[in-house]
Amino acid sequence: MTIKPFFLLLISCFLLMTGYGLSNILLPVRMQNDGISVDNIGLVLSMLSVGFLAGSYYSRKLLQRVGHIRIFAMCGSLTSVAILISGLFPDPYVLGLMRVLTGFCIACTNATLDSWLSFSATEKNRGRILSINQMVLMSALFSGQFLLSVAPIDGMVLFVISGVLFSLAITPIVISKQQGPIIEDSESMSLITIAKLSPLGVVSCFYCGLLYAGLLNMLPIFANDHGIQNLNLSIFMGSAILGAIIFQYPIAYLSDHFDRRKIMLGMVSTIILASLSIPFLMALDMFNLTLFAIAVITGVAACLYPMSMSETFDKVLKTQILSAMSSLLVIYACGSILGPYLASLTMKWFGSEALFSFMIIGASTLLIFIMIRMKQRSALPQEDQDNFVMQTPSGAVSVLDPRTDYIEPVFKQSAEVDVAISLATKNPAIAVNMAKALALKDPQNASHLAAALSTIDEINIGKLYAAITTAAPEMAVHIAEALTTASPEQAEELVDWITNDHPEQLTSIIVAIANSMPDNGIGVMEYAAENMSDEDPEQLLQMTEQYMTEFSDSLDEMRPVDRSAAESEQTATELYNRLSDVSPEHSAEIALTVSEALPESSNMVAEAYVSNLIEGENEQKDNTDSAENIEDAVNDYLSQVVENMPEYAVDVASTFIDSVPEVASEMVELLQDADAVDSGDLSASIDDKPEENSIEEQLSDAVETQKLDS
């Protein structure tokens, strides 16, 4: 069911990457057969990443201007041309230019497929679709290695086969019923910024490009020099690709259950040890063990990319992940430009076996850097680490990644909706009635219809909401969210209508509207409170509780770095201040409601509460009972805290005493009676203090003693 809607797209991906896999093994072997020097081979192969880098940068802009089908068709035909010209004119300059073109086209086609898949994916299945896409991509690369033995490498047949596969890849995507999505451009995070946030993530990403691209591009030269040819060469290179597929799974498990930096340390150590073993295994003619060692090296090296992504994502906000991913792609591309050429120079100077010396030296420097970072910075708690997601550097900033901030795809209007919109400007009443009829016919699309009509100035949003929710009452909350998301400037008008009409789900609807406007959610709550507090204070408290409960639940689902940036205590305090200004007579109830929904904010909310009490006293200086009222109020408040949140009672009491020292003795008695602090320890601590010490100081010392004992 997950694959069915994307079947033709995946076929296009498989054909394209199979041809690409064949070209990757064919070109180095053919260049070596034609007598081109090793260093020139490495330079030509490095040009692929130059094109890859350019394609990664320009792909989204091209997709916006030209469209998905045209871009894919163009890239499929150009890669076909590039591989055919490479076979006809095997000059290094021509080959290098064609390699740039191939890298550019592969990056663009991968971006096309990824954005196309993500448009039709949902928040729940996008991770699964990403995994399927990655498996198709890697399986195609694996299959492409075995086409090398179909024909001699010194002829044109293999180049033609690769070109045919590139051309065939266009057909399934062109005949697909799915329309290309509308995409928005994304900005990359500056390299300096991302390097400061996660030095290890940036460095390991660069080394992944350096090591993985260097090994995979020059491995056919190494194999050919050791007499591994034809089918054995395909098996040899196939084992390298297979390792990149298989090792994703065990490393994903280790990454999610242990300190990620220790896993990276083990991965790099494995690359070094396996690279050391290759020359000995080749000398002993142990082909099968050599295949295993190659699979280990390439598999672990390939996993450095998703590991570096996970390491970096631990440090950035969810809304920044796409821009961080774009920057990491650039960093990987820079490493993969250098890798093949540096590896080829090493092989030219010291022989083909030096390919693995290059791997050992590169991995050793990365190993040293990881150890330095482990000493400089403490490890992130394992439960706070972001999940490992199977990922290959395909040239696309993948919004399929479940760690990214999910954005609902742009709704494509139906013919009925177009008619309703055209009527809205001429006769709003008829358009609203038509919306009601359409909602009765198709309730699931009622929210899309409401959002489309809400953007028309002539439409009264309250009447529109009333009409559609009458036809589809079960969609009331979703429609309110859709309306405010599409027309946030009309939120107050909608809140006016809802609070005056008092629908059955009033509280849920108001909270949904507030949640759909994260930048002004508290403002929506305040505006709703102004309309309802005098008539129904219980509903105000219910609304406050639901809003804060949902806010608290959202914090639990957040990544640690996002949770820290949410400033939950400040949000809770601001909500209390806004609502208590609207309804000062219910200040205590609002403060307690907010604190109970988000207990960690109880101290800051209590501080705001007592500040409001004191401010009210200063405004009523002629009232001699005001001081006693404050004492009674804070004592009553603390009693509620002791009853409902005893673990926060001591902190709240300390906050009250700082502002109202006169209540210290009563606070002590209240805490003792409620066993919020151990009575024996509290009394002993107070008795030990000199008489000149204030009661608040004695309480503070007693609390500190209790904390130390705990």
C-alpha positions, 0 to 999 in steps of 0.5 A: 500500500505504501509503494503502490502510489509511487511504483512508476516513480520507483521504477524510474529511479531504479532504471536511472541508478542502474545505468549510473551504477554501470557507468561508475564501474565502466569509466575507470576500467575503460580509462585504465584500459586506454592507458590513461594515467592513474592521477588523471583517472582520479581527476576525471572521477572527481569531476562527478562531485563538482557537477553533483555540488552544482546540481545540489545547489541549483536543482530546487531553483530549476524545479520551481521554474521548469517543473518536475517532469521536464527536469527529469526528462532533460536530465535523463536524456543528458546523462544518456548523451554524456555516457555515449560521448564518453564512449566515443571520445575517451579524451580525459578533458571530454570525459571530465566534462561529461562527468561534471554533466552526469553529476549535475543531472544525477543530483537534479533527478534525485532532487526531483524524485525526492520532492515528488515522493515527499509531496504525496507522502504523509507525516506517518509514512514518509520515513517508510517511503524514504527507506524504500527509496534508499533501498531501491537506489542502492539495489540499482547501484548494486545491480549496475555493477554486474552489467559490466560482464555483459560485453567487452569493456573496449567496445561501445556496447556497455556505453550504449546499455548505460545510455539506454537505461538512462533514456528508459528511466524517463518513460515511467515518470512521464506516463505517471498519473501523479502531477509534479508538486509545487515546491518552495526554495530552501536556504542552507545554513552557513558553513561557519554556523553549522561548524560551530554547532557541531564540529564533529558532525561537519568533520565526519561528513567531510571525511565520509566524502573523502574516504567513501568517494575515494575508495569507491571510485578507485577500487576498480583500478585496484582490483584490475591491477590485481587481476580481478576482471569481468564477473569477478570485478562485478562481484568485487564492486558489488560487495562494496555496494552491498556493504553500504546497504547492509551495515546501515541496519546494525549501525542504526541500532547501535547509534540509537542505543549507545553514545553516538561518538563512541560508535563513531570511534568504533566505526573509524577503528573498524575502517583502519583495521579492515584496511590494514588486512586487505593487502595481506588477504590479497597476498594470500589469495583469500578472495572471499575474505577480501570481499568481506573486508571490502564490504566492511570498509565501504559499509562503515564509511558510507554510514558516516554520512547518516551518522554525521547528520544525526550528530549535527541534528542533535544540536539544531532546531527541527525547523533548521534541519533542512537547512543543516542538511543542505549544508552537510550535503555541500560539505560531503560534496567537497570531501568527495571532490578531493577523495578520488584525486588524492587517492589516485595521487597516492596510488600513482606514487606508491602503487595501487596497494596505497589506496588502503594506506590512504584510507588508513591515514584519512581514518586515523586523522578522523579518529584523533579528531573524535577523541579530541572532541570527546575530551572537550565536550561531554556526551549528550545523554543517550535518550536525548540523541536524535534517531539514526535514519538510513540516508545516502548523499543523493544530492537532495535535501530530503523532506522525507526525513521524519526528523524534519518539520513536516509541512502539509503539501499545498492543496490543489483546488478541485473544479468545484472549489474553483467555481465557489471561489469565482462566485465568492467575489460576485455573490458571497451568499451563494458561495457560502451556500455552495460551500455548505453543499460541497461539505455535505458531499465530501466532508473530508475536503471541507477544511480545504474548501474553507481555507480556499474561501477564507482568502476572499475578502467578500466572504464573512469568515464567521458565516462561512464557518457556521455554514460548513460546520453545520454540514460537517460538524465532525470537522469543526476543529479541523476547519477552524485550524484550516481557516486561521492557517489560511487567513491568520488576519481573520482569526479574531473575527472567527474567535468573535463568532465562536465565543458569541455563538458558543458551539458545543466544542468551544474550548477545543475550537479556541485551543485549536485556533491558538495552536494553529498560530504558534506566533500569536497563540497566547494573543488568541487565548487573551482575545477569547478570554475577553469575550468569555471570562465574565459570563463563564469563568469555568470555561475560561479555566477549562480553556486555559487548562486544555491549552497548557496541557496540549502545550505540555504534551507537545513539549514531551514530543519535542527533541531536547534542543527544541524543548530548550528553545521553546522557553516553556516557563516563560510561555506559561508565565506570559499566558498567566499574565495576559489572562489575569489582566483580563480576569483579575478576580480569577488570578489565583485560579488561572495561576494554579491551572497553568502551574498544574498543567506545566508543573516546572513553571510553577515557581515563575508563575507563583512569582508573577502571581505574588507580583500582581498581588503586590501591584494591586496593593500599591494601587489601593494604598488606602485599603488597610486590609490589603496586606492581610489580603495578600497574606491570606491569598498566598497562604491559600495558594500555597495550600493548593500547591501543597495539595496538588503539587507537593514536590514544588511546594518548597520552591513556591514557598521560598518565592512567596517569602522573598516577596512577602517575608511576613508569611514565613512562619505560616509557610513553615507551619503549612509545609510541616503540617503537610510533610512537604519537608521532613518536620524533624529535619526542618525543626532541627535546622531552625533550632540550630540557627541563631535567634537573630536570623530571620525566619525566611533565612531559617526556612531557606537553610532548612530547605537546603538541608532537606535537599542535601539529605534527599 
